[in-house]
Each structure stands twice: as C-alpha cells, then as structure tokens.
Amino acid sequence: MESNGSTAGHSRGECRCMIKEPSRYDGRKTIAQSMLDLALLTSNVAQLKYLLQRPDDQFYTVLLSFLGVSIGIQLIVAAILGYLYTQNIEAVEEHNSTKSSRALHFLNNAVTVMIVVITVLNVIISGFDMKLTEHQNGGEKP
C-alpha cells in the first residue's frame, strides 16, 4: 500500500474520492453542521426547562451554569457558521486578500475549538443525569 493515502489499485497516486467543487462541499458541510447544532441546542433547552422546574435539585447551580455556557457558545457558533457560509474562502484567497483569508481561517478554527468545548460540557451535563436525582424529593426513579 502506498504512503500517499491512495487506495489499492491506483498506481499513479490518484484518489477516487476527489471533491470536484470544494466550496459547494464546504457549504453543504456547514449546513449539515448547523442542523446538528440546532438539534443539540433543542436538547439543551429541553434540559434547561426540566431543570428550571426543579430548583431544589442537588446540582441545580452547576447544571444551570453548564447549560447556560453551552447554549451561549452554541449561539456564538451558529452566528459564526452563518457568516462563514456567506463567505467563499477560495475567492478571498484568489484576490490576494490574505488578511481576510486569515480571518476566515481563524474563525473556522475557532468554531472547531468551541464545538469541542460544547461537546465536553454536554458530556458533563449528561453525566449528572438530572432525571435520576428526582428520588431525593420523595419520588421514585422514572
């Protein structure tokens, strides 16, 4: 097998999975990512609603803080993704606008970091499993 990442049977180092229109692919990827972010935002809002109905929960302050930060970062990511969707990085690079190109690449990398932070926060939030703390109020587990 070759070290350049090509598939077996390709002797010239060609890859079958070449993307012919990268800007179109990036646009679709951004839309798909936005849809996943919307699903996560909806889930976090539902968790927030559930938490606000039980202010005497043992982990109320911690969960409220994590949910607030997670929702806030998700809104920032959505705004940045909306902006990036309207921009064409390749077109900016062709016009020798390196400052604009660097800014767009920085925003793209910042979104990646923020998504990692959102993921970690939501793993922590799910680790508390809010529904299992109901038994403290005299009720049983659902």
N, C-alpha and C positions, 0 to 999 in steps of 0.2 A: 504494500500500500504506500502511496506517495505521501510525502510530508506536507504538501501544499493544500491538503484538505479536499482534494478531488475524490470522486467516487471511483471504485474499481472499474476498469474497462476504459477509462479515459486516459490515453497516453500523453496528450498534449497539455494536461493540467487544467482542462476546462471543467467547469461545474455546470451541471444541468439546471440548477436552481437559480440561475441569474435573474435578478429583478430588472425588467426592462425599463420601468418608469419609477425610479426611486421616490420622487416627490409624491406620486399618486399612492404608492405603498405607504409612505410616511403619513400621509393624510388619513388613510384608512386605519392605520395603526393607532393614530391619535384619537380617532372617533371611537374605535373599539375600547381603548384605554379609558376614555371618558365615560363610556357606558358602564364599565366595571366600577369606576369610581362612583358613579351615580348609585349603583346597587349597594356599595359599601356605605355611602352616605345615608341611604334609606335605612339600612340596618342599624347604623349608629343612632339615627333619630328615633327609631323604634326602641332601642335600648335606653336612650335618654328619657323617653316618655315613661317607660316602665320604671326607671329609677326615680323619676320625679314623683311618681305616685306612692313611693315608699321612702319618705325622708328619714325614717328611723332605721334604715339599713345600716349594718355594721360598717360597710365600706362605702357609704354614701359620698363622702367628700373626695375620696381617692377616685372612685369611678366617675363622679361628676367632673373632676379635673381632667382625667384622661379622655373622657368623651368630648369635653369642650375643646381640648387641644386637638384631638383627632379631627373633629368636624371643622375647626378653624383651618387646619392645614389642608384638609380636603378642598375647602372653598378656594384657598390660595392656589392649589394645584389646578383646580378647574379653570380659574382665571388665566393662569399661565398657559395651560394647554389650549384654551380658546385663542389666545394671542398667537401661540406657535402655529396653530392650524392655519391662521390667516397669512402667515409668512412663508416664504419659499427660500430656504437656506441656500440652495444651489444658485438661485437667481441673484441673491445678495452677494454670494462669493464671486459670481461672474462679473459683477460691476465693480470689483476691487474695493468693496466697502468692508475692509477687514474688521473695522470697529463694530459694525452691525453684525457681521458674521460671528465674531467672538461673543457678542452679547447673546445672540440666539443659541450658540453652543453652550454658553454658561447657563442660560435658562433651562435648556434641555437637561443638563447635568444636575441642576438644582432640583428639577422635578423628580429625577431619579432618586436623589437623596431623600427628598420629602416623602416619596412613596415608601421607601424603606422605613422611615420613622413612623409613618402611618401603620405599616404592617406590624411593626414591633408593638406599638401602642394597642392595636386591636388584638394581638395575641395576649397581651397582659390583661386587657379588658375581659376577654373570653375566659381567661384563667380564673377570674373571680366567680364566674358562673352565677349571676345575680339570682336566678330562679331557685338555686339551692339554699340561699340564705333566708328564704321565707319561713323555714321551720323555727326560726328564732322568735317569730311573732305568735307562736302557738299553733300555727298551721302546719300541715304536713307537706312533704315534698310533692311536687306535681307529678 
